[in-house]
Amino acid sequence: MAHMRKIFFILMIWACSAQFVSAQEVGDSRVHVLGQYGLRFDEWGVGAGWEYFFADKFALMPHYTRIFPMVGSASNFSADLRYYLTTGASPVYVLTGYSLTTQNNNPGTAGTKQSSSGANVGVGAVIPLTEWVALSTEFKFQSQGFRQTYFRFGLAFPL
């Protein structure tokens, strides 16, 4: 829990130090390069996604993540709908979406691949660092499989 407080404190400092406004208009899009940490099973992952603003304050974010469990292999595809609660220096959003996780605990053995789908819910923020890059942070709960909460972090690049 002490680590989570430190992370939250650092994020708040970054949010307060941002000095410019990030436009989010219909038709805007961003590419995200992400890392994630599964809080329940200490699983790391890396991934990428594309965020597209299709209406005022609404964005669609499909993304793929390769997960590195202790045993075997896993991956996740999610398509999230984001609603931005704030605009300005550090936009905050809530999300909901669909997620499909594929896992194989015994690679090389027939019939060991499992897939499960479910819902995502979460909250996040995009903190501009410069005009061409922003810090992307997110807490997301995925209902399928192990029902794990993830802390996601990465960089977002406007297109």
C-alpha positions as CSV (number, residue, x, y, z in Angstrom):
1,M,0.0,0.0,0.0
2,A,2.9,2.4,0.7
3,H,4.0,1.9,-3.0
4,M,0.6,2.9,-4.2
5,R,0.7,6.1,-2.1
6,K,4.1,7.0,-3.6
7,I,2.8,6.4,-7.2
8,F,-0.3,8.5,-6.5
9,F,1.9,11.3,-5.0
10,I,4.2,11.3,-8.1
11,L,1.2,11.4,-10.4
12,M,-0.3,14.3,-8.6
13,I,2.9,16.3,-8.8
14,W,3.0,15.7,-12.6
15,A,-0.6,16.7,-13.0
16,C,-0.1,19.9,-11.1
17,S,3.1,20.8,-13.0
18,A,1.6,20.5,-16.5
19,Q,1.3,24.1,-17.9
20,F,-0.6,23.7,-21.1
21,V,-3.9,22.5,-22.5
22,S,-4.3,19.4,-24.6
23,A,-7.0,19.6,-27.2
24,Q,-9.4,16.7,-27.6
25,E,-11.6,17.3,-30.5
26,V,-13.7,15.0,-32.7
27,G,-11.3,13.3,-35.1
28,D,-8.2,13.6,-32.9
29,S,-6.3,10.4,-32.2
30,R,-3.3,9.2,-30.2
31,V,-1.1,6.2,-30.3
32,H,-0.3,4.7,-26.8
33,V,2.7,2.6,-25.8
34,L,1.8,1.0,-22.5
35,G,3.2,-1.0,-19.6
36,Q,1.0,-2.6,-17.0
37,Y,1.2,-4.3,-13.7
38,G,-1.3,-6.8,-12.4
39,L,-1.9,-6.0,-8.7
40,R,-3.2,-9.4,-7.7
41,F,-0.7,-11.7,-9.3
42,D,2.4,-9.4,-9.8
43,E,2.2,-9.8,-13.6
44,W,3.9,-7.4,-15.9
45,G,2.8,-6.6,-19.4
46,V,3.6,-4.4,-22.4
47,G,1.3,-3.3,-25.2
48,A,0.1,-0.7,-27.6
49,G,-3.2,0.9,-28.5
50,W,-4.9,3.6,-30.6
51,E,-7.3,6.2,-29.1
52,Y,-9.8,7.9,-31.4
53,F,-12.1,10.8,-30.3
54,F,-15.4,10.2,-32.1
55,A,-17.5,12.7,-30.2
56,D,-17.0,15.5,-27.7
57,K,-15.4,14.0,-24.5
58,F,-15.8,10.4,-25.9
59,A,-12.9,8.2,-27.2
60,L,-12.6,4.6,-28.3
61,M,-9.4,2.9,-27.3
62,P,-8.6,-0.6,-28.7
63,H,-5.4,-2.0,-27.4
64,Y,-3.4,-5.2,-27.2
65,T,-1.2,-6.3,-24.3
66,R,1.3,-9.1,-24.0
67,I,1.3,-10.4,-20.4
68,F,4.2,-12.1,-18.7
69,P,2.9,-14.5,-16.1
70,M,5.2,-16.6,-13.9
71,V,4.3,-19.8,-15.9
72,G,3.2,-19.9,-19.5
73,S,2.1,-17.1,-21.7
74,A,-0.9,-14.7,-21.9
75,S,-2.3,-11.8,-23.9
76,N,-5.2,-9.4,-23.7
77,F,-7.2,-7.5,-26.3
78,S,-9.5,-4.8,-25.0
79,A,-11.7,-2.2,-26.6
80,D,-12.6,0.6,-24.1
81,L,-15.0,3.5,-24.3
82,R,-13.5,6.5,-22.5
83,Y,-15.5,9.5,-21.3
84,Y,-13.3,12.5,-20.3
85,L,-14.7,14.2,-17.2
86,T,-12.3,17.1,-17.4
87,T,-10.3,18.9,-20.1
88,G,-7.3,21.2,-19.7
89,A,-3.8,20.5,-18.4
90,S,-4.5,17.0,-17.1
91,P,-7.7,15.4,-18.5
92,V,-9.3,12.7,-16.3
93,Y,-11.5,9.9,-17.8
94,V,-13.6,7.0,-16.8
95,L,-13.8,3.9,-19.0
96,T,-15.8,0.8,-19.6
97,G,-15.3,-1.8,-22.3
98,Y,-14.8,-5.4,-23.5
99,S,-11.8,-7.5,-22.8
100,L,-10.6,-10.9,-24.2
101,T,-7.7,-12.7,-22.4
102,T,-6.0,-15.7,-23.8
103,Q,-3.8,-17.8,-21.5
104,N,-1.6,-20.9,-21.9
105,N,-0.2,-22.3,-18.7
106,N,1.5,-25.3,-20.6
107,P,3.0,-24.0,-23.8
108,G,3.7,-26.8,-26.4
109,T,0.9,-29.0,-25.0
110,A,-2.2,-29.5,-27.0
111,G,-5.5,-28.2,-25.6
112,T,-4.1,-26.0,-22.8
113,K,-5.0,-22.6,-24.3
114,Q,-7.9,-20.9,-22.5
115,S,-9.7,-17.8,-23.4
116,S,-12.1,-15.7,-21.3
117,S,-14.0,-12.5,-22.0
118,G,-15.6,-9.9,-19.8
119,A,-15.9,-6.3,-18.9
120,N,-13.4,-3.5,-18.1
121,V,-14.1,-0.6,-15.8
122,G,-11.6,2.0,-14.7
123,V,-10.3,5.6,-14.3
124,G,-7.3,7.3,-15.8
125,A,-5.6,10.5,-16.7
126,V,-3.5,11.8,-19.7
127,I,-0.8,14.2,-18.4
128,P,0.8,16.2,-21.2
129,L,4.6,16.4,-20.9
130,T,5.4,18.2,-24.1
131,E,3.4,19.1,-27.3
132,W,4.2,15.7,-28.8
133,V,4.1,13.3,-25.8
134,A,1.9,12.7,-22.8
135,L,2.0,10.4,-19.8
136,S,-0.9,8.0,-19.8
137,T,-2.0,6.4,-16.5
138,E,-4.9,4.2,-15.6
139,F,-6.3,1.9,-13.0
140,K,-8.5,-0.8,-14.6
141,F,-10.4,-3.8,-13.3
142,Q,-11.0,-6.7,-15.7
143,S,-13.9,-9.0,-14.7
144,Q,-12.9,-12.1,-16.7
145,G,-10.5,-14.8,-15.5
146,F,-8.7,-13.9,-12.3
147,R,-10.6,-10.6,-11.9
148,Q,-7.5,-8.6,-11.6
149,T,-6.9,-4.9,-11.2
150,Y,-4.2,-3.4,-13.3
151,F,-2.1,-0.2,-13.0
152,R,-1.3,0.9,-16.6
153,F,1.2,3.5,-17.5
154,G,2.9,4.7,-20.7
155,L,3.3,7.3,-23.3
156,A,0.7,8.8,-25.7
157,F,1.7,10.4,-29.0
158,P,-0.9,12.5,-30.9
159,L,-1.4,11.8,-34.6
